[in-house]
Amino acid sequence: MGHRVERPSIDHYDEIIRVWSEAGLEYKPHGRDSRELIAREMALPQCAFFGLFEEGRMIGAGIANWDGRRGWINRVAIIPGRRGNRLAVKIVEACEAFLREKGALVICGLIHKDNAASISCFEREGYSCMDEVGYFSKRTSWED
Ligand SMILES: CC(C)(COP(=O)(O)OP(=O)(O)OC[C@H]1O[C@@H](n2cnc3c(N)ncnc32)[C@H](O)[C@@H]1OP(=O)(O)O)[C@@H](O)C(=O)NCCC(=O)NCCS
C-alpha cells in the first residue's frame, strides 16, 4: 500500500483532529488545538506538521517543533486500524529530518509511562528515557 508523508495545510485541520481523535490522543480543541492556534503554529518556520497519507487518506499525524535549543516531536498518532505496521516511524523520521535541518542536536518527546506502544516505537528509533526527570508545566488553564 502506498504511503506518503506530507506537510498538511490548515485545510487539513479537520483530518488532523480526526486522526488524533480516532487515535485516542488527548487534544485541546478550545486551547492550543483550536483551528486558529493550529493555523498560527503551522505558519511558524520552526514548526512542521506532518500527515501520513494512505491512498490519499490521512491515517497518521505528528508535529515537529524546534525551540532553538532542542527539537521536539509531539502528537504522533496512527489510527487504530493501521497500527503495528511500523508506520509511526515514517512520521518520526520526517520530524527528525526537519529538526536536524533546523540544527537540532537533541530531539525529544514526552511519552506517558503507560504508553508501551509509543515507548517501543521511540526506543527502536534510538531514543532513551531519563526516568529521573519529571514534566513540569505552568498553564493559563487546563483547556490550553
Ligand atoms: C504510538 C503509535 C503512534 C505507534 O504507531 P504504530 O505505527 O502502530 O507503531 P509500530 O508499528 O512501530 O508499533 C509500536 C508498538 O505498538 C504496539 N502494537 C503493535 N501492533 C499493534 C496494534 N495492532 N494495535 C495497537 N498497538 C500495537 C506494539 O507494542 C508495538 O511495539 P513492538 O513492535 O515493539 O511490539 C500508535 O500506537 C498510536 O497512535 N497510539 C495512540 C496515540 C499515542 O499514544 N501517541 C504517542 C504520544 S507520545
The ligand as an SDF file (V2000), in Angstrom:
LIG
                    3D

 48 50  0  0  0  0  0  0  0  0999 V2000
    2.2450    5.0890   19.4020 C   0  0  0  0  0  0  0  0  0  0  0  0
    1.7510    4.8730   17.9620 C   0  0  0  0  0  0  0  0  0  0  0  0
    1.8840    6.1950   17.1940 C   0  0  0  0  0  0  0  0  0  0  0  0
    2.6200    3.7820   17.3040 C   0  0  0  0  0  0  0  0  0  0  0  0
    2.2100    3.6540   15.9470 O   0  0  0  0  0  0  0  0  0  0  0  0
    2.4850    2.3100   15.0890 P   0  0  0  0  0  0  0  0  0  0  0  0
    2.6450    2.7120   13.6710 O   0  0  0  0  0  0  0  0  0  0  0  0
    1.4700    1.2960   15.4050 O   0  0  0  0  0  0  0  0  0  0  0  0
    3.9050    1.8630   15.6900 O   0  0  0  0  0  0  0  0  0  0  0  0
    4.6650    0.4760   15.4500 P   0  0  0  0  0  0  0  0  0  0  0  0
    4.0980   -0.2810   14.3130 O   0  0  0  0  0  0  0  0  0  0  0  0
    6.0910    0.8170   15.4300 O   0  0  0  0  0  0  0  0  0  0  0  0
    4.3270   -0.3700   16.7700 O   0  0  0  0  0  0  0  0  0  0  0  0
    4.7500    0.1390   18.0280 C   0  0  0  0  0  0  0  0  0  0  0  0
    4.1690   -0.7230   19.1180 C   0  0  0  0  0  0  0  0  0  0  0  0
    2.7510   -0.6850   19.0670 O   0  0  0  0  0  0  0  0  0  0  0  0
    2.2300   -1.9060   19.6090 C   0  0  0  0  0  0  0  0  0  0  0  0
    1.3280   -2.5020   18.5900 N   0  0  0  0  0  0  0  0  0  0  0  0
    1.6390   -3.3440   17.5800 C   0  0  0  0  0  0  0  0  0  0  0  0
    0.5440   -3.6630   16.8940 N   0  0  0  0  0  0  0  0  0  0  0  0
   -0.4810   -3.0190   17.4690 C   0  0  0  0  0  0  0  0  0  0  0  0
   -1.8560   -2.9470   17.1990 C   0  0  0  0  0  0  0  0  0  0  0  0
   -2.4150   -3.6210   16.1870 N   0  0  0  0  0  0  0  0  0  0  0  0
   -2.6350   -2.1560   17.9790 N   0  0  0  0  0  0  0  0  0  0  0  0
   -2.0830   -1.4670   18.9910 C   0  0  0  0  0  0  0  0  0  0  0  0
   -0.7580   -1.4780   19.2900 N   0  0  0  0  0  0  0  0  0  0  0  0
    0.0290   -2.2680   18.5380 C   0  0  0  0  0  0  0  0  0  0  0  0
    3.3910   -2.7920   19.9140 C   0  0  0  0  0  0  0  0  0  0  0  0
    3.7140   -2.5870   21.2890 O   0  0  0  0  0  0  0  0  0  0  0  0
    4.4930   -2.1870   19.0440 C   0  0  0  0  0  0  0  0  0  0  0  0
    5.7590   -2.3970   19.5610 O   0  0  0  0  0  0  0  0  0  0  0  0
    6.5660   -3.7470   19.1750 P   0  0  0  0  0  0  0  0  0  0  0  0
    6.5160   -3.8740   17.7130 O   0  0  0  0  0  0  0  0  0  0  0  0
    7.9270   -3.4720   19.7090 O   0  0  0  0  0  0  0  0  0  0  0  0
    5.8540   -4.8280   19.8860 O   0  0  0  0  0  0  0  0  0  0  0  0
    0.2640    4.3820   17.9600 C   0  0  0  0  0  0  0  0  0  0  0  0
    0.1540    3.2550   18.7980 O   0  0  0  0  0  0  0  0  0  0  0  0
   -0.7090    5.4470   18.4040 C   0  0  0  0  0  0  0  0  0  0  0  0
   -1.1840    6.2610   17.6160 O   0  0  0  0  0  0  0  0  0  0  0  0
   -1.0470    5.4770   19.7080 N   0  0  0  0  0  0  0  0  0  0  0  0
   -2.0340    6.4200   20.2470 C   0  0  0  0  0  0  0  0  0  0  0  0
   -1.5050    7.8240   20.2260 C   0  0  0  0  0  0  0  0  0  0  0  0
   -0.2470    7.9430   21.0620 C   0  0  0  0  0  0  0  0  0  0  0  0
   -0.1970    7.4410   22.1760 O   0  0  0  0  0  0  0  0  0  0  0  0
    0.7570    8.6330   20.5080 N   0  0  0  0  0  0  0  0  0  0  0  0
    2.0340    8.8240   21.1530 C   0  0  0  0  0  0  0  0  0  0  0  0
    2.0340   10.0160   22.0020 C   0  0  0  0  0  0  0  0  0  0  0  0
    3.6170   10.1670   22.8140 S   0  0  0  0  0  0  0  0  0  0  0  0
  1  2  1  0
  2  3  1  0
  2  4  1  0
  2 36  1  0
  4  5  1  0
  5  6  1  0
  6  7  2  0
  6  8  1  0
  6  9  1  0
  9 10  1  0
 10 11  2  0
 10 12  1  0
 10 13  1  0
 13 14  1  0
 14 15  1  0
 15 16  1  0
 15 30  1  0
 16 17  1  0
 17 18  1  0
 17 28  1  0
 18 19  1  0
 18 27  1  0
 19 20  2  0
 20 21  1  0
 21 22  1  0
 21 27  2  0
 22 23  1  0
 22 24  2  0
 24 25  1  0
 25 26  2  0
 26 27  1  0
 28 29  1  0
 28 30  1  0
 30 31  1  0
 31 32  1  0
 32 33  2  0
 32 34  1  0
 32 35  1  0
 36 37  1  0
 36 38  1  0
 38 39  2  0
 38 40  1  0
 40 41  1  0
 41 42  1  0
 42 43  1  0
 43 44  2  0
 43 45  1  0
 45 46  1  0
 46 47  1  0
 47 48  1  0
M  END
$$$$
